[in-house]
Every structure is written in C-alpha cells, then in structure tokens.
Amino acid sequence: MNIENSKNLFEQAQKRIPGGVNSPVRAFKSVGGNPLFMRKGMGSKMIDADGNEYIDYIGSWGPHIFGHNPPFIKEALLNQLENGVSFGAPTEIEIRMAELIAELVPSVEMVRMVNSGTEATMSAIRAARGFTGREKFIKFEGCYHGHADYFLIKTGSGALTLGVPTSPGVTKGNAADTLTADYNDLDSVKKILQRNKNEIAAIIIEPIAGNMGVVKMADQFAIGIRELCDEENIVLIFDEVMTGFRVAKGGAQEILGIKPDLSTFGKIIGGGLPVGAFGGRKEIMERIAPSGPIYQAGTLSGNPLAMSAGFAALNQIKNNPAIYAELEKKSSYLESGFKENLKKIGKNYAMNRTGSMMCMFFVEEDVTDFKSAFKSNTKLYGKYFHEMLKRGIYLAPAQFEALFVSAAHTEEELNKTIKSHYEALKTVT
C-alpha cells in the first residue's frame, strides 16, 4: 500500500502543528506508524492522499450516522451558504434546533448551543455549580469529557483520594474539586459522598463510555446513581456527546430509562460540523446568562452552517425512526461475524456493543470498567489495526475507542470487514 503522500504531508505538518496533528489520537502514537491524511469521504468510505480507499468505521468519531457527505446535509449546507455563514446575531434555525432536540430527548426542556463537546461539558459543570452553590463534582475513571482543566484528572491512590493533574498546566486547585469514582461501582460513589457531604454539585458520566472502548452503565448502577443524586440534591449530568442520537433517538438515556438533570451533546447534532450543546431541566437552564447569573457565551455559538447541517441530520432521524433498527441489524451482523472469527482462532476476546457502537478488547475477560479495559494488550491491537488497514478497513488508531457502524455500510462491506477481521487475527495471534 503506497502512502508516500501521507508521509510527506505528515513531515510538513510536524513543522507547524504540534505533533503534526490537531487532535492527539490522530497521530497513530498508540498503534505505531504514520497517520494517513484523508482527501475525500463518501458514504461508508474514505480516500486518502495517495488514493487508497478504506471502509470507514470511525465516521469522524461518531457523527456520520448516515455515512460521509449525505445528500440532504450537503443540500442544507449549500442552501445556507447562499445566505451567509455567520452573523453574530440570532437566527431562526437556532430555535428550530432547540425545539427538535427537546422533542427527541424528553429530559431536555431548554438547551444552549455551544461550539464543541468540551465546551458543552465545561458549561454543564458550571451550571450545576451555580445552581447548587457547591464546588466539587464526581467523574468516573475512564470517562472522557473533553480537555477542560478539571476533567483531566486521575484518582491517584484510589477513588477516595483527591485527584491529581494528569496534564502539565492543570493546577492542583482544579484537581482538588474533582473526585473520581469507579465506573459501574456504586459503593465507590457512596464513599465519596460520605466524605464530602453537601459539597458535591454534580455527577457527570458517559452513560455508555466510548473512550475506554465501549462500556455501558449497568442497569442497577444507573438506577443507583439517579437515586443518590435525588437524595443528595446533586445534578446528574449525562455526557451524550458521543451517544446522543447515535445509539437511539433519545440517546443512551432512552436505552437506560434514566432521566438526567442535564445532558451534553455534540457530534450528530452538527451533522459532522463542529458543534455542541447542553440542556435539561428548565429551572437549571434558566439560571444561564442572560436570563440568570451563570455566565456562558460564544461568538460562534449557534452558527447557521452547523445548525443547518445538524437540523438536517436530526430531521432525518425524526422522519426515519427505522434507522435504528437498520443500524442494530448491521451492527449485530458485524458483531456476530467477529465473534465467530474469535471462535475459529480459539480466542475469547471481550466484545462490547450497544447499538451501532462496538469495541473488541484484546483481553479474555469481561470489560465493565476502566481497570478491566486497561488490561487489554494494546501492542497486539496496534498490529491488528495495521493488518486491517492493509486490507482497506479503517478502525480507530487506539484500543480504547469505539467502532461506529453507519447506515451507509452495505452487506458486502460488512462481509469484507468480517473476512478481513479473521485474516488479521490469524496473522497477529
């Protein structure tokens, strides 16, 4: 496979862009080799700078539920381009987007548009702090909520200790207010609450984690978290930047049957363009400026291009509810093929899937939290990744990321992927 143009572009990029990329996972650090530079995406496929074609299972890390560059999103963008790309003033499409999100996600009574998932989660935490008058919050090991300072925290010696920064530039002050619990372990949450009585403003969690591979909240854990938040007057925040409109029309909260107080969104609500949003209970959201004292702002928030693309995507979901049955059928087919391959080679690697999000872990035990996910053989995943790449299958260049199936993937492509999976596994194991 010739990737000379990608190599040349990466050399050029490293001279002006830190690490040669604008988001770290793209650099192929955890799988080895040089990143591929993409030139075009259509349907289920991407074409790189050297003309190599790949069946894509990243889908821009989740938003391309309909595949790359679908006609209805392209049409929406072209129509908006005729009228302008940014005004710094209100537009009607922002209202229609807010109404549509609230219609599709019952827990959302009001919503504020922002420009990224990080901005959404950061703002949701501020809203929870402002609403409760408390400063500390609980997050979970293995959950990623963007790169705001107080999210880049790990537990240190355990769930009961104060956090310590995991990135230079994050202050100890930020770390002190961030408490980290163990995913799917309700006791770890209870112990933190006992030690910080009436000090916790929020609990934020990915209801289906997508950044330690794919790991879903256990049903009883989800129920327990909701009950604890009600008992302690804590704001429950579901980070649905990845799962919102991806795993179900109403997101992971629809699957779990749990109503959070606030939710954050991104990915699909921008139709592939940079966008984010946070929303939820009216009594909390009405405290956001200018209707309340909790300040949040963004010059390009509600950008008409992003809103037009996102509105087209959400409308397609609203008017075509059968898409989730289609995605389930395709994703289940792929999962079954992968599991059959594992049987053939005598391996029992963990497979986690919820809807159109899936992950195969190179570890032969159940993966239910960060600690079990972290046992995966990442070096073996790197070899597997490159074997799949040679066969024209583009997966996440990291073990601890999700595989995304889109409506654009055909049965023929799924079969090719299953065959390539078997060949790759035979080669590396």
DODRENLUM-414148 format. One record per residue: x, y, z of N, C-alpha, C in turn; residue number from 1. Coordinates in pm, whole numbers. Each point is the difference from the previous one (the first is absolute). Layout:
R      nc1      nc2      nc3     cac1     cac2     cac3      cc1      cc2      cc3     n
R        X        Y        Z        X        Y        Z        X        Y        Z   NUM
...
//
This chain:
R      nc1      nc2      nc3     cac1     cac2     cac3      cc1      cc2      cc3     n
R       85     -119        0      -85      119        0       89      125        0     1
R      -15       81      -99       80      121      -12      -62      112       85     2
R       79       57       91      -49      111       83      103      115        0     3
R       71       13     -112      108       98      -10      -50      143       22     4
R     -115       34      -59      -54      135       16      -35       29      146     5
R      -58      -98       68      -33       18      142      128       22       83     6
R      105      -76      -31      127       17       71       55      140      -21     7
R       -3       48     -123       50      135      -31      -83      107       71     8
R     -131      -18        0      -87       97       66       24        2      150     9
R       25     -117       59       26       -7      143      131       71       36    10
R      100      -14      -84      127       70       21      -21      151       -3    11
R      -80       46      -96      -29      143       -9      -79       47      122    12
R      -98      -80       41      -88       38      111       78       17      130    13
R       98      -86       23       74        3      126       82      127       17    14
R       26       71     -110       76      124        8      -83      115       57    15
R     -132       -7      -16      -86      112       41     -112      -38       97    16
R      -29     -130       13     -109      -47       86       59      -94      105    17
R      -26       22      128       58      -88      104      -32     -148      -27    18
R      106      -77      -16      -19     -142      -27      -53      -29     -139    19
R      -19      104      -80      -48      -18     -137     -150      -19      -12    20
R      -72        8      112     -145      -22       -2      -69      102       90    21
R     -128       19      -22      -77       94       82      -87      -69      105    22
R       16     -130       15      -60      -75      110       87     -124       18    23
R       46      -29      123      107      -98       21      -24     -140      -56    24
R     -122      -55       11      -22     -138      -41       26      -21     -149    25
R       -6      105      -78       21      -12     -145      145      -33      -36    26
R       90       17       95      142      -13      -29       50     -145       -8    27
R      -88      -98       28       36     -142       -5      104      -37      106    28
R       13       82      106      101      -27      102      -20     -136       66    29
R     -125      -38       26      -24     -123       74        1     -125      -87    30
R        2       19     -134        4     -117      -89      127       -5      -83    31
R       79      107        2      124        5      -78      -24       43     -143    32
R      105       43      -64      -10       44     -139      -41      145      -12    33
R      -21       43     -124      -37      138      -28     -149       11      -33    34
R      -63      111       40     -143       16      -30      -25       16     -149    35
R     -118      -39      -41      -41       18     -139      -78      130      -13    36
R       28       75     -103      -69      125      -26     -113      -27      -99    37
R     -121       39       36     -116      -29      -82      -33      114      -96    38
R      -48      -42     -116      -35       96     -105     -149        8      -27    39
R      -70     -112       18     -141       -3      -37      -74     -108       79    40
R     -127       27       31      -85     -100       62     -136       -1      -66    41
R      -47     -117      -36     -132      -15      -60      -62     -129       52    42
R     -120        8       54      -68     -119       51       79      -65      112    43
R       32     -127      -17       72      -74      105      150        4      -20    44
R       48       74      -99      143       -9      -36       73      133        8    45
R      132      -11       22       90      114       -5      113      -30      -98    46
R       52      104      -60      113      -13      -94      113       89       50    47
R      120      -58       12      111       78       54       74       77     -108    48
R      105       71       43       74       88      -91       71      -76     -112    49
R       16     -130       15       63      -82     -103     -101      -76      -85    50
R     -129       25       25     -104      -65      -78      -44     -135       53    51
R       53      -42      116      -44     -126       60     -140       15       57    52
R      -82     -102      -20     -139        4       47      -19      -91      121    53
R      -78       49       98      -22      -75      123     -149       -4       34    54
R      -45     -114       51     -131       -5       65       20       58      138    55
R      -73      107       29       27       80      120      -93      -37      114    56
R       59      -32      117      -78      -28      119       27      100      112    57
R       55      117      -37       13      109       96     -115       99      -20    58
R      -29       31     -125     -110       92      -29       17      133       69    59
R      126       54       -7       34      126       66      -24       -8      151    60
R       24     -121       57      -18      -30      142     -146       10       42    61
R      -89      -43      -90     -139      -18       40     -108       75      -74    62
R       23      122      -48     -112       77      -55      -58      -51     -131    63
R       77      -76      -77      -48      -40     -132      -89     -124        6    64
R     -113       17       66      -95     -109       15      -58      -42     -136    65
R       -2       93      -96      -50      -29     -135      114      -21     -100    66
R      122       -3       50      115       -9      -88       54      138      -33    67
R      108        1      -76       63      127      -38      -82       74     -105    68
R      -13      130       20      -50       92     -102     -136      -41      -58    69
R     -100      -30       83     -131      -37      -54      -65      117      -73    70
R      -77      -26     -105      -56      108      -84      -84      102       77    71
R      -79      -44      100      -89       94       70       79       98       87    72
R      115      -41       54       83       93       77       74       94      -94    73
R       47      -54     -110       67       84      -99      -96      108      -53    74
R     -123      -39      -26     -101       95      -49      -27      109      103    75
R      -11      -39      127      -25       98      108      114      101       10    76
R      122      -49      -14      116       90        6        6       94     -118    77
R      -26      -51     -118        2       83     -119     -107      109        7    78
R     -117      -36       52     -107      100       13       39      110       97    79
R       64      -37      111       40      100       97      114       86      -52    80
R       90      -60      -78      110       77      -58      -49      117      -84    81
R     -114      -18      -62      -57      109      -82      -38      121       85    82
R      -30      -25      127      -49      107       87      104       55       96    83
R      111      -74       18      104       47       90       44     -108       96    84
R      125       11       48       57     -106       83        4       35      149    85
R      -14      129       34        5       40      140      -48      143       14    86
R      -79       26      107      -56      134       17       33       62      136    87
R       23      -83      102       16       55      134     -129       59       52    88
R     -111      -47      -56     -134       44       39      -92     -122       -3    89
R     -113        5       68      -89     -117        1      -55      -33     -139    90
R      -22     -129      -22      -62      -47     -124     -111      -99       36    91
R      -96      -14      -90     -114      -87       25       41     -147       14    92
R      102      -40      -74       41     -140        2       43      -44      140    93
R       50       93       82       38      -34      138     -123      -41       82    94
R     -112       69      -22     -124      -33       70      -49     -137      -43    95
R        0      -24     -131      -48     -127      -53       86     -117       52    96
R      132       22        9       89     -103       52      -32      -30      147    97
R      -18      105       80      -30      -18      142     -132      -75       17    98
R     -100       35      -81     -130      -68        7       13     -147      -37    99
R       80      -28     -101       14     -138      -48       75      -87      101   100
R      106       55       60       73      -75      103      -93      -31      117   101
R      -78       99       44      -92      -21      112     -109     -101      -36   102
R      -40       -3     -124     -102      -97      -45       55     -142        3   103
R      125      -16      -39       59     -133      -10       53      -54      133   104
R       39       92       89       57      -40      129      -87       57      112   105
R      -88      -82       60      -98       49       97       58       72      121   106
R      124      -31       39       58       64      119       41      145      -26   107
R        5       39     -126       47      135      -35     -119       95      -15   108
R       -8       95       93     -105      102       -6       51      129      -64   109
R      127       30       24       65      116      -63      141      -42      -38   110
R       55       66     -102      132      -39      -48       79      123      -44   111
R      130       -3       25       90      107      -45      101      -61      -97   112
R       13       60     -119       95      -45     -100      139       55       31   113
R      101      -85      -21      140       41       15       77      -52     -121   114
R      133       -2        9       80      -30     -119       75     -132        2   115
R       -5      -71      113       70     -128        8      -53      -80      117   116
R       32     -129        3      -37      -83      113       67       45      128   117
R      127       39       -8       72       50      117      -70      122       58   118
R      -41       91      -86      -69      120       45     -133      -35       67   119
R      -66     -104      -54     -129      -41       55       16      -57      141   120
R       96      -90       19       18      -60      132       52      102      101   121
R       90       85      -43       54      105       86     -113       91       48   122
R      -89       36      -91     -111       89       33     -103      -68       89   123
R      -21     -130      -22      -96      -74       83       47       -7      144   124
R      130      -22       19       55       -2      137      -16      138       65   125
R       27      105      -75      -16      135       56     -147       25       37   126
R      -91      -43      -85     -143       17       29      -39      -73      128   127
R       51     -123       16      -30      -79      120       57       67      125   128
R      121       52      -10       62       68      114      -78      127       35   129
R      -36       75     -102      -74      123       24     -138      -26       57   130
R      -63     -106      -44     -136      -34       44       -1      -50      145   131
R      100      -82       35        3      -61      134       76       83      102   132
R       89       87      -46       85       75       92      113      -83       58   133
R       26     -116      -62      108      -89       44      111       -2     -104   134
R      118      -48       39      114        9      -90       52     -133      -52   135
R      -11     -107       76       59     -127      -41      -94      -77      -93   136
R       59      -88      -80      -82      -90      -81       71     -134      -14   137
R      -78     -100      -35       52     -137      -16        0      -36     -147   138
R      113      -51      -47       10      -61     -131       46     -144       19   139
R       13      -73     -110       34     -142       10      125      -33      -80   140
R       82      -85       59      124      -41      -66      -33      -66     -134   141
R       67       48     -105      -22      -56     -133      -98       78      -83   142
R      -77       90       62      -93       85      -76       73      127      -45   143
R      -23       38     -124       63      120      -55     -107      106      -23   144
R       22      118       53      -97      109      -14       63      124      -63   145
R      100      -22      -85       66      114      -62      124       41       78   146
R       62      108      -41      132       35       53       -1      123       91   147
R     -117       35       55       -1      106      102       87      -45      118   148
R       63       95       68       98      -32      104      -51     -101      102   149
R     -121       24       50      -46      -84      111      -50     -137      -44   150
R        3      -30     -130      -32     -135      -47      126      -85      -16   151
R      115       64      -10      125      -74      -23       62      -43      133   152
R      -76      -81       70       38      -40      134       -6     -153       11   153
R       94      -58       75       -9     -142       30      -10      -18      152   154
R      -22     -125       47      -30      -22      140      121       -6       91   155
R      119      -23      -51      116      -18       88       -6     -135       67   156
R      -12       -2      133        6     -126       76     -136      -66       17   157
R     -104       54      -62     -130      -65       11     -114       98       -7   158
R     -121      -53       -2     -119       82      -21      -27       99      113   159
R       57      -23      118      -31       86      113       98      115       16   160
R      110       -2      -74       99      107       13      -34      115      -91   161
R       54      115       30      -16      114      -88       77      -25     -128   162
R      -52       57     -108       64      -22     -129      132       72      -13   163
R       81      -43      -93      123       70      -35       -2       25     -150   164
R       61      107      -46       -2       29     -143       68     -109      -82   165
R      -55      -27     -117       64      -95      -91       58       72     -121   166
R       -1      130        1       60       78     -108       69      122       58   167
R      124       28      -42       62      126       39      -90      117      -40   168
R       -7      100       86      -86      113      -29     -132       -6       74   169
R      -32     -117       55     -120      -14       84       41       22      144   170
R      -66       92       68       42       38      134      -53      -96      106   171
R       69       -2      116      -44      -82      111     -135       48       53   172
R      -27      129      -17     -129       54       42     -114      -62      -77   173
R       19      -13     -131     -101      -65      -82      -16     -145       41   174
R      111      -66       25       -4     -142       35      -73      -23      131   175
R       13       92       93      -58      -19      133     -152       -8       -2   176
R      -63       63      -97     -147        0       -6      -56     -112      -86   177
R       89      -79      -61      -42     -111      -85       22     -131       73   178
R     -106      -74       24        6     -128       70      -31     -111      -99   179
R       80     -105        2      -13     -105     -101      -45     -130       63   180
R     -108      -55      -55      -55     -128       46       24     -107     -106   181
R      -32     -123       36       17     -113      -91     -130      -26      -76   182
R       11       -9     -130     -115      -24      -86      -68     -132       37   183
R     -131        2        7      -82     -117       33       22      -53      142   184
R       52       86       87       22      -37      140      -69      102       89   185
R     -123      -31       42      -79       96       78       60       27      137   186
R       64     -100       58       62       20      132      107      108       -3   187
R       77        4     -110      105      102      -10      -60      140       -1   188
R     -119       15      -57      -70      129       -2      -51       34      140   189
R      -59      -98       65      -54       22      135      109       44       98   190
R      117      -59      -11      110       35       90       46      144      -22   191
R        4       41     -125       38      139      -29     -104       96       57   192
R     -128      -34      -18     -107       85       52        7       11      152   193
R       30     -109       66       11        2      146      111       91       48   194
R      109        3      -74      116       82       40      -15      146      -41   195
R      -98       28      -85      -16      137      -51     -146       41        8   196
R      -59      -22      116     -142       26       21      -35      145      -31   197
R     -104       17      -84      -52      133      -38      103       87      -73   198
R      101      -64      -61      101       76      -74       -1      -32     -150   199
R      -77     -101      -41        2      -46     -139     -108       71      -81   200
R       42       72     -103      -96       69      -87      -57      -94     -106   201
R       86      -88      -54      -44      -79     -115       71     -135       -5   202
R      -65      -93      -62       62     -125      -44      -11       -1     -152   203
R      114       -9      -69        0       -4     -146       53     -135      -46   204
R      -66      -58      -97       37     -135      -45      -39      -19     -146   205
R       81      -79      -70      -42      -49     -132      -89     -122       26   206
R     -129        6      -32      -87     -114       27       40     -124      -79   207
R       59       22     -114       71     -107      -72      137       58      -31   208
R       99      -43       75      135       55      -20       51      -39     -138   209
R       64       94      -67       56      -27     -132      147       31       -9   210
R       62       29      115      141       36        0       84      -92       89   211
R      -57     -113       38       78     -110       57      -44     -126      -75   212
R      -23       18     -131      -75      -97      -77     -147       30       25   213
R      -87      -93      -30     -143       20       23      -40      -76      127   214
R      -44       75      101      -40      -59      128     -129       67       44   215
R     -105      -77       16     -133       53       36      -19       -1      151   216
R      -72       98       50      -39       -1      141      -87     -121       26   217
R       28      -73      107      -87     -109       41     -133       60       46   218
R     -110      -72      -25     -133       54       30      -14       43      146   219
R       40      -87       93      -14       32      142       91      114       43   220
R      117       10      -64       91      111       27      -65      132      -43   221
R      -61        0     -118      -66      121      -51     -114       42       92   222
R      -81      -97       43     -111       30       91       55       55      132   223
R      106      -62       50       60       43      125       55      142       -5   224
R       64       34     -111       55      136      -17     -112      103        1   225
R     -110      -30      -70     -113       92       -4      -58       19      141   226
R      -14     -109       74      -55        7      136       90       81       93   227
R      131      -21      -10       94       74       84       -7      151      -29   228
R       -9       34     -127       -8      143      -38     -129       62       55   229
R     -110      -74       -4     -126       51       54       10       18      151   230
R       60      -97       67       11        5      146       90      116       47   231
R      106       27      -74      101       98       42      -13      135      -71   232
R     -107       17      -79      -20      124      -77      121       33      -88   233
R       46     -102      -70      114       12      -91      -51        0     -144   234
R       59       81      -85      -38        6     -141       64     -117      -74   235
R      -81      -84      -60       50     -112      -80       16       43     -145   236
R      123      -11      -50       31       41     -138       36     -123      -81   237
R      -72      -24     -107       37     -105      -95       77       64     -115   238
R      123      -42      -17       80       44     -114      -38      -87     -119   239
R      -86       55      -87      -46      -72     -118       57       61     -127   240
R      117       60       11       66       57     -118       18     -107     -107   241
R       36     -121       43       21     -109      -95     -127      -82      -23   242
R      -74      -26      107     -114      -92       -9     -130       67      -41   243
R      -11      131       16     -122       71      -32      -38      -17     -147   244
R     -119      -57      -25      -53      -24     -135       79     -105      -77   245
R      100      -60       65       80     -105      -63      -54     -138       36   246
R      -21      -26      130      -44     -133       43     -153      -13        0   247
R      -71      112        3     -146        1       -3      -44      143      -27   248
R     -125       17      -39      -52      134      -28       15       90      121   249
R      -27      -55      118       11       78      122      132      -19       72   250
R       98      -60      -68      132      -20       58        6     -117       98   251
R      112       -8       72       19     -109       96     -103        7      112   252
R      -46      119       35     -100       14      107     -130      -69      -36   253
R      -32       -7     -130     -118      -75      -44       19     -150       23   254
R      119      -50      -32       29     -142       18        0      -38      148   255
R       58       86       83       12      -29      142     -128       28       77   256
R      -87       84      -56     -122       38       70       26       91      118   257
R      106       79       -9       39       93      107       -6      143      -54   258
R      -58       90       80      -12      140      -40      104       83       73   259
R      103       49      -67       99       86       66      -58      141       17   260
R       68       80       83      -41      140       18       52       87     -112   261
R      123      -30      -45       60       69     -114       60     -104      -93   262
R        4       32     -128       65      -85     -100       88       86      -88   263
R      109      -59      -47       85       71      -96       -1      -76     -132   264
R        8       75     -109       -7      -58     -133      109       57      -90   265
R       25      -69     -110       95       44     -102      -15      -92     -119   266
R      107      -17      -78        3      -98     -107     -119       13      -96   267
R     -102      -85       18     -110       -9      -95      -79      131       -9   268
R      -11       76      110      -81      123       -7       64      108      -86   269
R      122      -26      -47       62       93      -95        8      -59     -139   270
R      -51     -120      -18        5      -62     -132      141      -17      -52   271
R       97       -5       94      141      -13      -39       77      129       14   272
R      -68      112       22       67      128       22       26       20      149   273
R       98       86       37       29       23      142     -119       62       72   274
R      -49      -67      103     -115       52       75      -13      -76      131   275
R      -67       62       94      -33      -66      126     -124       66       57   276
R      -55      -62      104     -116       58       68      -12      -62      138   277
R      -59       76       92      -36      -56      130     -140       47       35   278
R      -75      -89       64     -138       35       30      -58      -94      103   279
R     -121       35       46      -65      -84       99     -112       73       69   280
R       -8      -17      133     -110       57       78       -5      152      -13   281
R     -119       51      -19      -20      143      -20       50       83      117   282
R      -23      -49      123       39       79      117      152       17       10   283
R       74      -93      -58      146       15       -3       41       89     -117   284
R      -54      -29     -118       40       71     -121      -39      148        3   285
R     -107       34       71      -40      140        9       97       84       84   286
R       93      -70       67      102       73       77      118       42      -87   287
R       -1      -43     -127      108       35      -92      -22      141      -55   288
R      109       80       -8       -9      136      -55      -51       -5     -145   289
R      -80       97      -42      -33      125       71     -123       -8       89   290
R      -68     -116        7     -120       -9       85       35      -21      146   291
R      126      -41       28       45      -21      136      145       42       18   292
R       57      -25      119      134       51       33      117      -88      -44   293
R      -28     -124      -45      109      -92      -36       46       32     -141   294
R      122       52      -13       43       50     -129       50     -110      -93   295
R      -44        8     -124       49      -86     -108      -27       74     -130   296
R      100       -2      -90      -15       72     -126       86      -64     -108   297
R      -27       34     -124       80      -49     -112      -33       76     -126   298
R      100       66      -58      -23       82     -118      -65      -79     -113   299
R       45     -122      -21      -51      -79     -112     -103     -105       44   300
R      -45        6      124     -102      -95       45     -127       14      -84   301
R      -56     -115      -38     -118        2      -85       33       40     -143   302
R      125      -23      -41       41       33     -136      -98      -56     -103   303
R      -47       81      -93     -105      -47      -92       39     -118      -88   304
R      127      -11      -35       42     -116      -79      -13     -128       82   305
R       54        4      122       -7     -118       88     -145      -33       34   306
R      -81      102       27     -140      -23       34      -77      -59     -119   307
R       30       46     -118      -69      -51     -120       34     -146      -24   308
R      129      -34       15       41     -139      -19      -59      -89      109   309
R        4       48      124      -54      -78      111     -150      -16       -8   310
R      -68      105      -40     -146       -7      -14      -39     -100     -108   311
R       77       -3     -108      -26      -97     -106       19     -142       51   312
R      106      -22       80       27     -134       54     -109      -43       97   313
R      -39       89       93     -101      -37       99     -137      -18      -64   314
R      -29       79     -102     -127      -17      -73       -5     -134      -70   315
R      114      -41      -55        7     -130      -66      -28     -112      101   316
R       53       16      121      -25      -96      107     -148        0       39   317
R      -55      119       18     -140       12       40      -93      -63     -103   318
R       27       24     -127      -88      -46     -106       29     -142      -46   319
R      110      -58       51       38     -135      -39       39      -80      124   320
R      -97      -21       92       33      -69      127       50     -143      -20   321
R      -26      -58     -116       45     -137      -27      151      -10      -15   322
R       67      115       -3      146       -3      -18       68      -76      114   323
R      -55        6      120       65      -68      113      -16     -152       -8   324
R     -111      -45      -56      -16     -143      -25       98      -46     -107   325
R       20       85     -101       97      -31     -106      142       -5       55   326
R       35       98       83      134        3       60       21     -119       93   327
R     -104      -37       75       10     -115       89       24     -128      -80   328
R      -70      -16     -110       15     -119      -84      142      -10      -55   329
R       51      111      -51      135        0      -58      106      -20      108   330
R      -17       67      113       99       -9      107        1     -139       62   331
R     -117      -58       18      -11     -136       53       64     -101      -95   332
R      -20       21     -129       60      -87     -102      152        4        8   333
R       54      121       14      146       17        9       52      -64      129   334
R      -68       25      110       41      -57      128        0     -153       -6   335
R     -106      -58      -57      -10     -147      -11      114      -57      -84   336
R       32       71     -110      112      -43      -84      132        3       73   337
R       22      105       78      123       11       78        9     -111      105   338
R     -111      -25       68       -1     -104      103       25     -139      -60   339
R      -56      -24     -117       23     -128      -68      147      -15      -37   340
R       61      109      -43      144       -2      -31       83      -33      123   341
R      -39       57      114       74      -27      123      -10     -148       38   342
R     -115      -58      -21      -16     -144       27       93      -81      -89   343
R        9       40     -127       82      -74      -97      147       -2       39   344
R       47      111       58      142        7       35       24      -37      148   345
R     -108      -36       70       15      -45      137       28      109      101   346
R      -52      121      -25       18      111       93     -136       44       55   347
R        4       58      117     -123       46       63       11      148       37   348
R       49       79      -95       16      143       26     -136       64       29   349
R        0       96       92     -124       66       39      -56       82     -116   350
R     -131       -8      -17      -70       80     -101     -113       74       71   351
R        3      132       -4     -107       82       56      -68       77     -111   352
R     -132       -2       -1      -74       76     -101     -130       51       59   353
R      -31      126      -31     -133       56       24      -40       74     -126   354
R     -106      -47      -66      -41       61     -124      110       -3     -103   355
R       29      113      -61      100        8     -107      138       37       49   356
R       23      -13      133      133       20       58       52     -135       50   357
R      125      -33      -34       54     -132       34      149       10       24   358
R       52      -96       78      144       -8       23       41     -143       30   359
R      109      -44      -60       61     -127       34      126       29       80   360
R        6      -54      123      113       20       87       93     -121       -8   361
R      128       22       -7       96     -110       -1       30      -45      142   362
R     -106      -46       67        9      -59      133     -111     -103       11   363
R       30     -114       63      -98     -109        8      -72        0      134   364
R      -66      109       30      -89        9      116      -99      112      -27   365
R     -109        3       75     -101      104      -20       60      137       29   366
R      -39       97      -81       44      138       21     -120       81       47   367
R        7       46      124     -111       74       60       40      136       55   368
R      131       27        2       49      127       53      139       27      -55   369
R       61      110       48      131       39      -52      107     -103       34   370
R       -4      -52      120      104      -94       43        1     -126      -86   371
R     -118      -54      -31       -5     -120      -83       34       33     -146   372
R      -40      117      -46       34       41     -137      151       18      -15   373
R       62       53      107      142       33       -7       90     -124       -5   374
R      -58     -117       25       76     -124      -10       20      -44     -145   375
R      -66       66      -93       11      -35     -141      144        9      -49   376
R       34      -89      -92      133       -2      -60        4      104     -112   377
R       47      120       33       -2      110      -97      100      -20     -114   378
R      110      -68       28       97      -28     -107      -61      -93     -104   379
R      -76      -98       47      -66      -93      -92     -107       72      -81   380
R      -70       94       67      -99       79      -73       67       80     -112   381
R      117       57       28       72       77     -101       32      -84     -123   382
R       44     -124       22       30      -90     -113     -128      -32      -77   383
R     -107      -27       76     -130      -30      -62      -49      119      -82   384
R       13      120       56      -44      121      -69       66       12     -138   385
R      131      -21       -5       72       15     -127      -33     -112      -97   386
R      -27     -120       50      -43     -109      -88     -136       31      -63   387
R      -88       59       78     -131       41      -54       17      113     -101   388
R       90       93       32       24      112      -89       51      -48     -135   389
R       90      -98        0       52      -57     -125     -111      -58      -87   390
R     -106      -44       67     -112      -63      -72     -111       99      -31   391
R       29      130       21      -97      103      -36     -108       26      103   392
R       28      -34      127      -97       23      108       59      103       96   393
R      -67      113       16       51      107       84      -71       -2      134   394
R       73      -38      104      -49       -4      137       64      112       82   395
R      -46       17      121       62      100       88      145      -36       27   396
R       93       95      -12      141      -27       27       32       -1      149   397
R      -82      -71       77       18      -12      145      -94     -108       51   398
R       47      -84       91      -83     -106       57     -121       54       73   399
R       16      112       68     -106       48       89      -93      101      -68   400
R      -42      -35     -121      -96       82      -74     -107      -91      -59   401
R     -107       61      -46     -113      -77      -54       12      -18     -151   402
R      -63     -104      -46      -25      -24     -143     -144       44      -24   403
R      -25       78     -106     -133       51      -31      -50      -56     -133   404
R     -118      -57        3      -65      -49     -122      -97      108      -48   405
R       -6       21     -131      -91      101      -55     -105      -67      -89   406
R     -103       76      -32     -104      -49      -90       54      -23     -140   407
R      116       59      -29       57      -12     -135       76     -131      -20   408
R       35      -69      106       73     -126      -15      -89     -106      -63   409
R       47      -61     -107      -76     -102      -71       33     -139       53   410
R      -83      -98      -34       26     -138       41      132      -49      -58   411
R       27       39     -124      126      -39      -64      119       55       78   412
R      -10      124       45      109       61       77       14      -63      138   413
R     -112      -33       61        6      -67      130       65     -138      -14   414
R      -33      -70     -107       60     -131      -25      150       11      -24   415
R       40      103      -75      143       22      -23       71       29      133   416
R      -66       77       85       58       34      130       16     -125       87   417
R     -101      -86        0        6     -123       79      111      -91      -51   418
R       12      -12     -131      107      -82      -60      137       58       36   419
R       14      132      -10      127       66       33       34      -17      147   420
R     -102        6       83       18      -19      144       60     -137       29   421
R      -53     -102      -64       50     -137       19      146      -11      -46   422
R       29       55     -118      135       -7      -54       98       77       89   423
R      -42      115       49       87       82       86       27      -72      132   424
R     -102      -58       59       17      -72      126       93     -119      -17   425
R      -17      -73     -108       87     -116      -26      145       44      -14   426
R       22      116      -57      135       50      -24       69       42      130   427
R      -75       64       91       63       60      118       -4      -88      125   428
R      -86     -105        2      -10      -81      121       57     -139      -19   429
//
